Amino acid sequence: MASNWPNPKQGLTSRASNPFPNVQNSVHQTPFANTTHPPTHPPVNPPPTAGGYGYNQPQTFPGQQFQPASAVPPPYNPNQSGLVNRSGLGNATYSNPPSVHFSSSLDYTSHVPPAFSEPAPAPVPPPKLEELNQSQTPQGVTPPKSTSKTLTGQVFHDNFSSTSTLGYKTDEDVLDSVVLSNTTKNFVSLSVGTLPATDQLHQKSGFTLSYTISPLNPDLIARLVETVPLVNHGNESITRCKQCRAYINPFVRTDASKRFWICNLCETSNELQTRYLSSFNQYPGSNQANELELNCGVIEFMASADYTVRPPQPPSYLFLIDVSSNAVNSRMLEVVCKTIKELILDNEFASDNRTLVGLMTFDSSVHFYQISRGSENYQLLVVADLEDLFLPLPGEVLLNLQESSEDFLKLLDTLPSLWKNTTTTGSALGSAIRSAHYSMKHVGGKLIVFAASPCTFGDFSITSAQKSESGTQSSNVLNMNKKPTTKIHPLEKCKDFSCMMCQTQTTLDLFVCTPQSLNLDKLQYMSTMTSGNIYYHPFKNHAENFKLVNELKHLVRRTTVWESVMRIRLSKGWKVTNWHGNCFVRGSDLMVLPTTSEDHSYTITFVPDTANSNNTSSAGKKVMYIQTALLHTNSSGERRIRVFNTAVGVSNDLGTVLNSVNVETLVFNMLLGAVKVYQTSGKMADARNHLTTHCSRVMNSMSILGSTADSARVLSLYVLGLLKSTIFTDEHNQDYRVYLSTKFRSCKIDQVILYAYPQLYNLSNELNSQELLLQGLPLSIESVLQECFYLLFNGEYLLLWIGKNVPNNLLQTTFDAPSFEHLNVALVPHALEQSTSNNAHKVKVCLETLRARVPPYVPLMVLKQGESDSLFYSSLVQDKTHGMMVTFQEFYNSMQPTSTLGIKR
């Protein structure tokens, strides 16, 4: 099994030592910044005095001893209920005064200083590698050559040598060693295992070079006892390259004098710090295993004091719940309040005494709740004037959960009965979101919104957009003497507000709990640009909506980090061309993530950098390096930096590049590109053409491997599945397609592949076997028999299709139905739960096994043959379907390259 811990043998690394990385470029100001670059927003506060930081006592890693700082500031005081120190100064607090109008505080940057500030590099430029080699190699002395004596698992570099502690490597074994150091694929995936050395070779391959990282993926931790190794250097600064600011890693090397280490990304020489001298020079008694950053591909650093400019952000959750008639009648309000109450009673929120929670509601107006600690009653404050929003509370909307849990639980118990007789239709969703953001902008955190009615009042509503357009047309006709005002397009207005939320470290998660349209094609940016998610529940009754309950619980329970940014650096000779994921990209290489979780992934595409004609580094190197750094605050209030390092082989041979293709990652990247094309043009035909054109180009390149290449057939099969899916057809609800696109932009690759090509299982055969096999069948009508029932799984739902000729005794023992005619599909899930028969137990085990693959919950849909079962047949993508009347073989033939004579090769 893979592990991130170093091999106990000196000089060796674990097979799983290397996860994944990111792009190069300068740095950003929020919340991690490099002071050598001009700040964008917000301005950095002056260095605080002792006592100004929420800084914990340095945590030493086993085997290391550090002296504590001479003056350690006291920890942040969490006892101020609802007041959070965000200034970085010991005596500063924030408390919103009563009745503060929103217009009085539009300058968000003045309220939220950055969380991190990277120390400035030394002003003296480091010596060049060529200068060191010339000055430090005596005349007449030949530099040491590589030797063929090697050990498995060593870390090597593109010049076929390694750090002095790890020995040297021959040319024949260098790429094998790179593979050994990058076997951990839990965090990262590349579209090819070997990169093309030149841009011309890249064009011939037809591949889009992509790199996908899931920085908090929990699978590795679930399989192993070990976690990502933690390094704490106390008050000492973290070693980084002075030029590109990359972190020291297993792939760096030293010069001949052992006084400088050479950055593997930009090839700049840097002075070697004292703590690494023993490891690089192999002094007697040295223990290089303690230097985990030189042995592990993925490492986590405790951020030193020079990174910190304000106390860490507390875990914060503000629930904004729709209480219109739709929300009450559908029982959405009741289910949500009950679920939040269970989370509090079960202590599912972050186990930190700093955790803050708050609650607001809305219909055609916005509702605030004044909770008095220890009081039996609360005060409801209603803001009905949506044109002049203000905060009516004298205190805070966010309260300390530990101190106010009982009062918060009482409010949750009261809400359903308080609004049970409401007759208000429609909602002021946009104005409520703006009010909630204003209430928490001084803290940041998660804004969790539940919407059951379309937005028909206030900000971001359809009516306000129409009024804006009509007002622009009539202003020049009826008001000739009035200076015309510039109107902002509703889409741009949503994007501008999303940027504002991102600046204040606020993430919006939206639960859509209505079959009516919410205009998600515009509202989606509030989630996607703030690293949030959209959850879609188009039901009229949520009384038994287990998916809603489980998704809300999972959102709170899952591993989440706060006020984070992520930078991806590529080695010299490569450049990033595009970014994908639910994030806000600032500058050219910085992903701003107000929060991120274990469910999120992020993708970049890159190409050889041909902008500089003198740059031949990518063509002359046999290894390319990627480093990703995720700077974040965990739920315990610790500021950490998780660093991923990846080395990838580079080749001048087209066949080697084509044979190394990762089809699943390539298809995932093609989907991301098609989604972006659709968002840009608004035409579904353009997105479908992007998929077919890209597939045809790759198939043409792979034809040199042979017309029967397995990877080519698998690629075309996945692409056909995407073309026939809901996300790329015009016949389905627009909001549902928007939900799918936002989900797949930042989900795991396996979920996209499962959606493109669902799994089909014959449950009748599973009931006859002693063990659970779950052998997949081809998605063709030839795999389906009327005497059996089948389970189709695509990650979004489980379809249980029951043939009309299934034996009655099998129906009775499994679904408690005497015959096919008496089978009620609505009662099948309840029958499976209550039945104690062996067959029902096996079906439940199958459902639980498949649901565990795509947490948190996948609903079950039961279909009878001949009764509204078109959804099942449309999933058989190898046959002609209603969405696309073409079989797989026909599609595969159409993607084949054509010779000059018009003959398919």
N, C-alpha and C positions, 0 to 999 in steps of 0.2 A: 504494500500500500504506500501511496505517496505521502511524503511528509515535508514540512517546511523547515524542520530542524536540521542542523548540519550533521554530517556523518561523524561519528565519534573518532574515526581514524583521522589523524592529522593530515591536512592537505587534501582531503576529499570532501566533496559536496554530495548532498542527497540527490537522488534522482528527481525529486520533486522540488528542488531548491528554487526553481525559477518560474514565477507566474507571469506577470504581464506589465506593460508599460504604455507610455504616451509621448506626445509631441514636444517639439522644442519651442523656443521663443522666449519673449520677455515675461515679465510677471505682472500681476494685477493687484489692485488695491483692496478688494473686498472678497473674503475677509483676510486673505493671505496676500501680502504685498511685498514687492521688492522696492526698497527705498531709493534705489538707483534710477527708477523710472518715474516719470511725473505722475502724480496721483490723478485718477479720474473722479472717483467718488468713493466714500466720503472722505474728508480730510482726516489725516491721522492726528490723534491727540498728542500733546507733548508727553514725554516719558513720565509716567507716574512716579510718585515718591514711594518709599517703602510703606507697605500697607495698602497700596492701591490695587494690587492684583488679587484676583481669586486664585491663588497659586498654591498648589499642594506641595507637601514635602516630597523631594525627589525620591522616586522609587528605583531602587537599584536592582539590577538583574543578577541572578545567582552567579557568583564568581567575581563580581565587581564591587568595589567599595569606593564610595564617593563621600567627600566631606560636604555637609550641608552648607547652604549659602550663609554668608555672614549675617544677613538680615533677611529672613524669610517673612514676607508679608503675611498677615493673618488671613485665614480663609474667609471666603465671602459669607456674609451673614444671611441665612435664608429665613430668618424669623420675621423679616419685614413682609407681612402678608400683602401680596399684590404689588410690592415695590421691588423693582429689579434694577440693580446698579449696572448701567451699560456704558458709563462714561470712562471707566478705567481709573477713576479717582476714588479714593477711599471714602470720602464724605459725600459724594454726589449721589443723589437719588432722583427718580423720575416718578412723579405722580400727576396724573392728568387733572387739571382744575375743572370744576363743574362748568357745564355749558360752554365748552370750548368749541367754536365753530371749526369745521374742516378747513375752510379757506384760510384760517390763521396759521396753519402748519403744513403748507405744501412743500416746504423745503425739507424733505425727508433726510437728506444727507447730513443735516446739522444735528440730527438726533441719534443716528446710528453710526458710531465709529467702526472701523474695521476690526475684526476679531483678531487678526494676525498681522504681524509686520515682519517680513523677512529681514534679517540683518544685511547691511550693505556689504558688498565684497570689498576686498582691499583695493586701494586706489592704484597700487603699483602693478602693472601688467606682468603676468608670469612669463618666464622665458619660454621660447619656442622649443619644441622637441628637437628640431634640427640643431639648434644652438647647443642644447645639452649634449647631444651625441658628439658634436665636434669638440666641445670644450672638455668633456669628461672622459673621452677615450684617448689614452696615451698614444703617441705616435709609435707606429710599428706594432701595435697590439691589435689583434683581430677580435672583434666582438664575438661573444659566444654564439655558437650555432645550435640549432635545435637538435635534439637527440631522439632516437626512435624508442627509447625506454620510457614508457608511460604507464600510468595507472588509471583504471576505469573511474570515471566520475570527476576527473579534474576539470577545472574551468579554464578555457582557452580563448584566444583572441584572434582577430582577423589577420594578424601578422604571424600566426601559428606559434606564438609563444604565450607564456602566461605569467602571472605574478610569480615572483621568486619563491614564494612559499609553496607554489603548486607545481613547479617544474616546467618543462617544455613539451612541445607536441609536434609530431610530424604532420606534413601536409595531408597525408592520406587519412588521418584520424581526426582532423580538426572538426569536421562537420558532425561526426559521431559524438564528439564531446559536447558540442552545442546542443544536440538532441538530449543528451543525458542531463544537461543543466536546465532543460525547459520541459521536462515531462509533466509537470503540474499543469493540467488544462482545466482545472476547476475555475480559474479566474479569467482566462484569456483564450481567444481563438482567432486565428488568422485564416484568410481565405486560401492561402497557399502555404505550403511548408518550406518551399524554396523560392526566393524572390528573383525576378529577372534582373540582370545586372545593368541593363541599359534601357532607355526609354523606347528604343526601336523594338527590342525584344518584348517589352511590356505591351506594346501595341499589337505585336504578332500574336501574343497569347490570348488577347481578348478578355483577360480577367480584370476585374476591379480589385485592386489590392486593398484589403480592409483589415482592420484590427478591432476586435470587440472585447471589452473588458467588463466583468461583473465584480467590482471591487470588494463587495461584502458577501459574496456567494457563500452560503452556509454549508454546502454539501461536503466540503473538505473537513470542516470541523465536526460534522455529523458522523463522518466515517472514522475519524481519528481522535485520540485523546489529546494530542498536541494541538495547540492553536498557533496563529501566526506569531513568530518570536518577537518579543518586545525588548527594545534597547533603550536604556535610560542613561544618558551621559551627565545627568545632573545639571550643573551650571555651565558645563562646557558646551560650546556650540557644535552643531552637527556638521560633519565634514561635507563640503559641497565644492563643485567646480567653480572657480572664480569667473569663468567666462560664460558658460551656459547655465550655471546654477544647478547642474545635475548632482544627485547624491552619490556618494561613494558606493560601489557595488562590487559583486564578485568578478566583473569583467574588466576592471581597471588593471593597469600594469604599472610598473615602475621603470625609471630610467636606469642607466648602468650604475649610477652612484647610490641608488636606493634612497635618495633624498627628495625625489619628486614622484608623484603618481600621475599617470597620464589618463585623462578622461577618455572613456571609450566612445563618447558621443561627439565631442568637438575636437578631440586630440590636443587639448591644451594641457600643459604641464602645471601641476599645483604642488605647493610645498607639502610634504608629508608631515602630519601631526605626530606628536611624540607618542601618543597611545598606540599608533600602528607600527612603530619602528621595530618592535620585537617580532611582530608577525611577518613583516616583509623581509627582515634581515635574518630571521630564524636564529635568534639568540638562544643560547642554551637555557632550557627551562621555560621557554616561552610557550604560551598556550593560545594558539591562534583560534581555537574553537570558541573562545570568548568573544572574538570579533565577529559577531554574527552577520554584520553587514557585508563582510568579505566572504561569507560562506553560504548565505541564504539568498535565493532569488527574490523572495518576498519578505519584507521586514517592516516592523512598525517602530517608529521613534516616538519617544515622549518629547513633545515640543518644549524647547528650553524657554527661559524667561524672555529672551530677546525676540521671540516670535509673538509675544502676547502684549496686547495693548488695552484689553478690557476683560472683565470677568467672563467666564464661559457662559454661554446661553443655557438657561434651564430648559428641560423638556417641557414644551408648552402645547396645549391642545385647546382650541376654541371650537366648539360645536355650534354650527349655525343651521337651525332646523326650520323647515317650512311647516307652518301651522294653518295653511289654507284649507278649504273644505276638501280638496282632493287628498291632502295629506292625512286628514282625520278619517275620512270615509274609507280610504284604502288601508287604514290601520298602520300606515308607515310611521306616524308619530309615536304610536304605542310601542311598536317593535324597536325603534331606535332608542327610545328612552329606557326600555327594559334592558337592551343590550349594553348601553353605557353603564347602567346601574350594576349589571353583572360584572363588568370589567373592573369597576371600582371595588366591589365587594371581594373579588378574587385577587385584588392587588396586581392587576395585569399591566397597569401603567408603569412607567420607568420607576424602578425602586430607588428613588432619590428624593430626599426631603425638600428638594427645590422644585419638584414638578408642579406646574401650574395648569389649571383647567378653568374653562369658562363656558358659558352657554348664552346664546342669543336666539331669538326666533323672529320670523317675519311672515307676513302675508302681503297685503297691499301697503303696509307700513312696517317699520322696524321696531322691535321690542327689546328693551334692556331689562335686566332683573337685578335689583339691589338686594343682595343677600347680606343680612346682618348675622354675625357670628353668634351662635347660641340662641337666636330668636326663632320663635315658632312660625313667624310670618316673613314674607318677602314683599318687596315693592316692585310693581310692574310699571315701567316707564315706556311710553309709546311715542315714537317720533313719526308723525304723519306727513310732515312737510318734506317731501323727497327732494325739493329744489334747494333746501337750506338745511342740510343734515348737520347735526351736532351731537356731541356726547353728553347726555343728561346726567351721568352719574358723577357724584363727588369723589368716588374712589375708583377702584380698578374693576374691569370686567373679568380679568384673569385672577384667580385666587389660588393660594397654596393648597394643594389637594390634601396634604397631611393635616392641615389645620381646619379645613372647611369641608371635609368629606361628608359629615353627617348633614350639614345644611344643604350641600349639593344633592345628596340623595333625596332629601325631602322635596326639593324643587323638581327633580325628575319624576317623583311619584305624583306630583300635582299637575304637571303639564297636560297629560291626556285629558283629564277631567276639566281643566281650565278652558280648553279650546274645543270641547266635544260638540258644542252647539253653534260653532261658527258657520257662517254662510258665505264667507268671502271667497270669491273665485279669482284666479290669477295671482300674481305675486310681484313683489318688488325685489327680485333676486339680485339684480345688479347693484341697487342701492344698499341692500343688506350686506353684500360682500364688501362694498366700499366702507360701510360703517364698521363692520367687524375688523377689517384690516386696520382702520384708524385706531381701533381700540387696542390692538396688539402690536402695532408697528414699533413701539419702543422696546419690545421684547423679541418679536419674531416667533417662529414656531410653525405649527400645523394648524391651518384653517380647514376644518372638515365640514362640508356643506351638503345638506340633504334637500333636494328640490323635487317637488311633486306637482308643480304647476308651471306653465310657461311664464316667462318674464314679460309682463304686460304693463308694468308701471316703473317709472324712474329710469335709472342708468341702464344702458345696454339692452333696453327693451326694443321690440319691433316698432312700437308706436313712436318712441322717441327718435328712432332712426328715420321714420317716415316724416315726422315733424321737422327734423333737421334738414331733410332734402327739400321739403315744400317751403320751408322758411328761406332757404337759399335762393329758390327760384322767385319768390314773391318780393324779396327785399328790394330789388332794383326797380320793381314796377310800382309798388305801393308806397315805398318810402324813399323817394328820390333824394331827399335832403339828408338821409341817414347814411352814415358810412357803413358799407357792407362789412360784415364780420366773416372771418374764415371758419368754415365748418369742418370738423374732423370726421372722417369716415368712421362708421361704427367699428370696422375691423381694426383700423389703426388705433382707435380709442381703447379697445381691449388690449392691444399689444402694449400701448404706453402704460396702461395701468398694471399690466403683468410685469413690466420692467420695474415699476415702482415697488411692487410686492417683492420682487427679487432683491432689490436694493436693501430692503428691510429684513431680509432673511426669513421670508414668509412663504410657505408652500401651501397651495390650495389643492385639496382632494375633493372631487365632486361626485356625489352619488345621485345619479339620475333615476328617479323612482316614479316614472310616469311613461305611458305609451305616447303621449303627446310630444310634439317637437319642441325642443328647448333652444333651437338655433345653435347647436354645438359647433358648427363650423366656425363661429366667431368666439364663443365662450371657451373653446378648447384651449386657447392660448394661455388662459389663466392657470391652467394645470400644467401644460407642456413646458411653458417657459419658466415655471417655478419648481420644476422637478417633482410634480405631483402626478396623480392618476385620475382617470375617469372610470367610474363603475356604473354599469348600465343595467337597469332593472325595469323593463317596460311592462309592468304588470299593474292591473287594477286593484289587486288585493295582495297585501304583503303579510298576511297573518301567518303563513307558513313559508315565507321566503327565507329558507335556510342559507341561501347564497348571500343575501344581504347581511344576515347575522354573522356568518363566518368571515365575510370580507371585512366587516367593521372590526371584528375581534382580531383578525390577522393584521390589520393596519396598525393597531395599537401594540400588539405583542411582538411583531417582527423587529429584528435588529435595525435600528435607525440611528444615524449620526446627523449632527446639526451643524449649521453655519459652515458648510464645507465648500471647497473648491478643488478642482482636479486639473492638473496640467499633464499633457503627454508630450514627451520630447523624443525626437527621432535623431538617429546618428547622422553625421555629416553626409550630404549627398542625397537626402530625401526630404520631401516636403508634404505637408498635409493639404488635401484638396477639399475635404468636406467633413462635416460633423453631423452625427445623428444621435438622437436620444432626447428624453424630456429634460432639458437643461437650457440655460441661457449662456451663449458663447460670447464672451467679452474679449475684444481684441482679436488676435489671430490664433490663440492656442489655449485659452483659459475657459474652462467650463465652470460656471457659477451654479452651485447646487445648494439652495437654502437647506434642504434635507435630502438625504439619499438612504436607501434601504437595501436589504439583501435581495429584493426582487428586481432591482434596476440593473440595466446594462447600458453601455455607451459605446458608440462605434465611430471610428474615423476611417477615411479612405486616404491613401497616400500614393505618390508616384516618385520616380527618380527626378531629382531636381536638375533641370536642364537650363535654368535661367542664366547661370554663370557658365560661360563657354569654357572657362578654365577649370571648372569643377569636374574632376574625373574620379572623385572618391568612390562613388557608388559602383562604377565600372571596374575599379581596381581592387575592391574589397570582396572578400568571400564571406563575410559575416556582417549583418546589419543589426543594430541595437535599438531597442525601444525601452524607454523608462517612463513609468506613470507614477505620479505622486498625488495622493489624496490627503489633503489637509482638512482635518475635521475635529469636532468636539463630540465625544461620545456621551451617552446618557448619564454617565457618572460624573460628568464635568471635567474630564481629562482631555486636554488638547493633544492630539496625536497626528503623526504623519505616516501613512502607509505607503510604502514604496514597492513597486513591482518592476522587475528587470527581465527583459526577454532578448535573446539572441537568435537571429534567423539566418539560415544559410542563403547565400547569393550565388547564382550560376549564370553562365553564358550559354547554356544549352537549353533550347526551347523544350525538348522532350522531358528533361529533368523538371522544369517548371510545371509543365502540364501534368505530369504524373504525381505531382505533390499537391494537387488541388484538394481543398476541403469543400466538398459539394454543399454540405449543409450551411457552412458559413457564407459561401458564395451566394446561395439562394437567399439567405437572410439579407445580405447586402443588396441584392437585386430588388427585394421587396422594399427596403428602405428607400432606394432610389426611385422606385415607382410611386411610392407614397409622396415623396417630395415633389415629383413631377406633377402629380395631381393637385397638390396644394398650390403649386405655382400657376398652373394653367387653368385649373378648374374643370378640365375635360378628362373624362374617364378613358376615352380612346387614346389619349397621350400616355397615360399610365400603362395601359395594356400594350401599346406599341413599345414602350420602354422595356417591358419584360420580354416580349418576343424578339425584339432586335438584339438585346443583350444575349439571350439564349442562342439565337442563330449565330452570333459572332463567336461565342465560345465553342459551339458545336463545330463551326468551320475550322477553328484552330485545333480542336482535339481530333479532327479527322486524320491527322498524321499519325495518331496512335492506333488507328484502325477503326473501321466503321462500327464495330461491335464493342467499343470501349464501355465498360460498365458505368463509369462515372458520367459519360455522356447520356446514357439512357436514364440514369437516376436524376440527372439535372433536368432533362426535359419532362420527366414525370412530375417533379416538384413544381416546375413552372406551370404545367398544365393544371395542376391542382390549385395553384394560386389564381389562375385566370378564371377558373370555374367557381371560385369561392365568393362569398358575400362581399368581401371588401373591394372586389374589382367588377362588380355587376351593378347596373343602374336600377335593377328592379326592387331593391330593398330600401329600407328606411335610411335616410341620409344621416340621421344621428347615430344609427347603429354602425354605419361605415366609419364615421368619425371616431366613435369609441374604439373600434378595432384598430384603426390606424394609430391612434395615440397609445394603445396598449402595445402593439407590436414594435413601435419605435424604441421602446425601452425595456422589452421583456427578454427572456432567455431564448437562445437560438432553438433549443429543443421544442419550445412552445410553437414557434412559427412552423417548423417542419411538421409537427403533429397536426397543425391546422391545414397545411398544404396537402398532406397525405395522411388522412385519419387512419386509425387502426380498426380493423374489423375482426371480430372473434365469433366463433360458433359456440354459443353457450351450451347448446345441447350436447356437443361433444365433451365440453368441460365437465358436465354433470356425470358423464360416464367414466371419467378418468379418476384415478386415485389421488393425483397431485394436480395443483394448479399450473397449467401449461401456458395458457394465453398465447397460442400460436396465431399470428396474424395471417389474414387471407388477402388475396388480391382484391382491389376495389372494382369488382366487375360483377355483373348480374350472374355470371357463370358460377360464382362462389356461393350463391344464395339458393337455398332449397325451401320449399313451402312447408316441409315437415319439421323445420327447426326454427329456433329463435336466435337472433344475433345481437351483438352489442357493438355499436360503433362509437368510437371515442376520438374527439378532435380537440380536446383541451377546453373548449367552450361549453360543451354539453356531452352527455352520454345518451345515445339513442338505443333503446331496447325495441327491436323490431321483431314482432311475433307473427310467424307464418300461419296461414289459415288452416293448414293441415297438420298442425302440431297435435300429437296424441292427447286425448282428454286426460288420461292418467298423469301425464307430465304436467299439464296445465293445473291439475288439482293439487299435486304435491308441491308445485313450485309457487303458483300464484293464487292458490285457493279458489280456483274458478273451475266449475264442472265441465265447461266446453268453451270453444272459441267464441260462440255467440253470446255467452254470458260473461265474457271477460270485460270488465270495466277498466279502461286504461288509467282513469283518475285514481282508482283504488289500489293499483298494483304496488306503488311504493309503500303504502301502509301495510298491505298484505305481506310484503317481504320483511318488513320490520317486525311484525307480530308473529310471523310463522316460525315454528320450531323444527320444521322438516329439514332433512339433510340437503335437499336440493335448494331450498331457499337460503340456507346458510352458505352454500357454495356461491350462489349468485351475489350475496352480500359481500363475501370475501373478494370476489372479482371487482365489485364496485369500489370497495375500500382500497384495493391495491392500485387501481387506476387513478382514483382521486388523489392518492398520496403522491403521484408523479407531478401533478399540477396543483399545488396548494393555492388558496385555502379550501375551495369547495367547487365541485363541478356538479351541476344539477342533472337529474335523471328525467328523460322524456320517454314515454312509452307509446309506441305506435303499433297499430294492427294493420296487417296487410289489407290493402284496398280501402283504408279509411284514413284519409289525410296523411298519407305516408310519403308524399313527394319529397320531403326533406331528406329522407333516407336514400331515395334513388338519386337525388342530385349530388349526394356525396360519393357515389360510385364513379369516380373521375376517369376511370379507364374506359368507360362506355360513353356514348352520346348522352348528354344531359340537356335539360331545358335551357341552361345558361349558355351552353356552347355545344353545338351539334357536331362534335368531332371526337373520334376515339383517340386513345393514346397512340396507337400505331400510326394513324393518319397525321397526328401532330408531330410525332417523331420524324416521320418522313419529310414533312414540310420544313423542318428545321435543319435537315441535312444539306451540306453544301452541294451546289450544282456545278457541273463542269461546263466548259465553253460550248459543248454540244447540247446542253440542256438535260443531261443525264445525271440523276442522283448518284453520288458516289457511294 
